[in-house]
Amino acid sequence: MLNQIIARKKQRVEEAKKLLPVKEILKEIEKKKKRRDFRKAIASAGLSLIAEIKQRSPSFGEFRRKEEFNYLEIARIYEQEGAKAISVLTEEEFFGGSLSYLKEIKEAISLPILCKDFIIDEYQIYQSVFYGADAVLLISRLLSEREIKRFLNLCEEFGIEALVEVHNEQDIKKLVSTSAKIIGINNRDLDTLQVNIKTTENLIHLIPPDKLIVSESGIRKKEDIRYLRDLGVDAVLIGEAFLQAKDIVRRIREMMEE
């Protein structure tokens, strides 16, 4: 599945470059433009919630039919219910996302927005900035150490943050000499799609204490939240558990209340 996603993503990036060439997109981007502070938002006291918006996923299928996918309403609910940031899936074919969703959601709410996609080309960082992202996801598994450094430098240049995702010790080793400040531990194996929430516990001690830690995937109930809070993570990224619920507000309150 991962190989399929990446192969298609490469094609789409090349198509996008033809429609909006690098020189043109760079003209439109204001470097160091004041953006919403993603890192500060999730570093606030207590366990912060990054709430995710996606229409579907390979592991679950559709959360909402395309015509019923009211992403702006979901974003407003997340903000109202205390999320500190919003993660927006922008991958088109496997997650039903769009960069235009990111732009619209940014205009509809006041929270920092994370562009969540499979970034393999610096052009995608330009796109993310162009559409209003305050942060981007970088997946260590997909990138070389050199690429991670380059992409982190670009993020700094444009005044956005990077959530750098790891799933195993090898992923973490790539980050040792980089400027990564926010580390996301993905409890889902991107190859098998299997989830084990203990992945966070297994890896958290390998990450320097000055980094912000986000636990991602497989967080489904109040007990999971309590477990992760006790481990000392700074934030949780949750999408499926909320989006599967008929009543999103109720599900958020059930899971997040202390």
N, C-alpha and C positions, 0 to 999 in steps of 0.2 A: 504493500500500500504506500509506504513512504517513498519508494522509488518512483511509483506512478505519479505521486503528487509533485515530486521534484522535477521529473521529466516534463510534466505539463507546465509547471511554473517557469521553467527555463524558456519554453516556447512563448508563454504569455509575456514575459519580460522583454523578449526580443521584439514582439509585436508592439508593445507599449512604447519602446524606444523609437520605433518608426513613426508612431502617431505623435509623440511628444519627445523629440530628441533631447539628449542630455543638456546641450547648450541652452535650449529653450526653457526647459524646466528649471535650470539653475538661475536663469534671468528672473523667473517668477518667485523664487524663494528668497525671503529676507533672512540672511544669516543673523544669528543672535537676536532674532525677534523675541520679545518677551513671551514666554509660554507658561502654561500652568505647570507648577512644580510637582511632578509625579513622585519623586523621591521623598520630598518633604511631606506630601500627603499621606504616604503609606508608612512613614517613620513616626507618625504621631503615637501617643501613648496607647497601650493596649494592642490587641490584635486587629489589624486593619483588613477590611474586605475590598478586594478587587473583584467586581462583579462582571461576568462575561456575557456578551451578546453574540449569538450565532444562530443561524436558521436550522442547521443540521450538522451532523458529524458522522464520520465513517463508523464509529463504534456504536452509535445509537440510531442513526437515521434522522428523520425530520422531527424537530421539536415543535415547529409550527409549519403549516403549509405556507408556501411562498406568499400567497395572496392574503394570508392571515398574520403574516410576520410583521407586527407593529413594533419595530425596533426603537422608535422614538418613545413610545409609551413605556416600553421595558426600561429604557435608559432613565426616564423620569422616575419610575418606581424605584430603581436602584438608588438614585440620588436621594429620594425621599426617605428611604429606609436605611440610610447611613453609610452606604458604600463610600470609600475614600477615593476610588478611581474606577474607570470603566475600561474593560478590555473588549475590543471590537475585532472579531474575526473578519478579515478582508479577503481571504482565499475564496475564489469564486466557485470552483467546480465541486469540491469535496465538502465544503462547509457553507456554501450558499452565501458567501460574503461579498462585499464590494467596498472599494475605497470611498465611494460616494456616501455609504452609510456612515463612515467615520466622520466625514465633513458635516453631514446633517446632524449627527449626534453631538458633535462638538458645539454646534450653534444652538442646540436645544437645551443644554445643561451647562453647569459651571465646574464640573469635575475634570481632572486631568484624564486624557484619553490615551490608552495603550493600543498601538496598531499591532495586532497579532496575526502574523503570516509566516510563511516559510521564506525568510530572507536569505538569498544566496548571491545577490548582486547589489553593489552599492547604489545602483539606480533605484532600487526599491526603497532605500532610505530617503532619497530625494523625493520619491512619490509620497512617502509617509509624511514628510515635512510639508510638502505641497498641499496635502489634503488635511493638514491640521493636527497631526499626531503630536503628543507631548512626550511620548516614549514609544520605543519599538521593541519587539521580541527578537533576540538573537539566539539561535539554537546551536549550542556548542557542537553537538553531534554533526551538524551540517557544514561546519566551517573549520578551516585550518586556524592555527594560532595566529598566523599573520593576518588572515582575513578578519578575525575577531578584533585584533588591535586596530586595523584600518577602519573597521566599521564603528568601533568605539570612538575613535578620533573624529570621524565624521559626525557622530551624534553630538559630541562636545562642540564641534564647530557650528552646528546648527542650533545648539541650545536645547537639545532634547536628551532624555535619559534612555538607557538601554536596560532591559530586563534580560539577563543572560541565563539561558536555561540549560540545566544539566540533568543527567539521569544516572550517571555512574562516575566512578573515580577517575576514569580516563577523561571524561568531559571536564572535570574540575581541574585536572592537571594542566589543561590547555589555558586556564585562566590565571595561573600563578603570576606570570609576568605582565599581565594586562591591567588596565585601569577599571575593570568591572567593579561596580559598587553595589549592584542589586543582583542577587543570584536567585533564580527560580529553580526549585527542585521539582522536576516533573515525576510524579508517581506512576505515570503511564509510560510503558515501553513503546516507543513510536513504531517499532517493527511488528510486534505481536499485538499491540493495543491492550495488553494485559495491564491491570492496575494493582499496585501494592502500596498502600499508604505508608507502610513501614520504610519505604525508600527514603523518605524525609529523615527518619530517625537514623538510618544507616549512613547517611551522607553528611548530616548537619555538622558533625564534629570535625569534618575535613575542611570546612570553610572558615576562614579567618573571622574573628568576632567583630571586626569593624565593618563587615558587609551586612546589608539588609537581606534577610532570607524570606523568600516567598514559597509557600508550598502550593503545588498545582496538581489538579486531577484527583479523582476518587474521593473527594470530600463530600460526604452525602448526609451526615447526620450530626446532631449536637455533640455526640460523644467524640466524633472525629475532630471537631473544633476544640473541644477541651483537651484532647490528646496533643494536638499541635500547639496549642497555647502553652501547655506544660513543657513541651520540647524547647520553647523559646523562639519560635518563628515570629517574624514581624508582621506577616500578612498571609492571607490565603486567597487564592484565585479560584473562584467557583462559578461555573456556568450551568452544567448539566442538571445538577440537583435542583436549581431554581427553575430552569426552563422546562423541565419535565412536569412541574407542578401546575395544576389548573389555577391555583391561587398562589401567585409568586410572592405576594406580600406576606401571606401566612407562613410560607415555607422559609423565607428569610428570617422572620421573627422567631420561628421554632428553632432554627439552627444557630442563630447568632446571639440570642439573649444569654447573658452570663448567669 
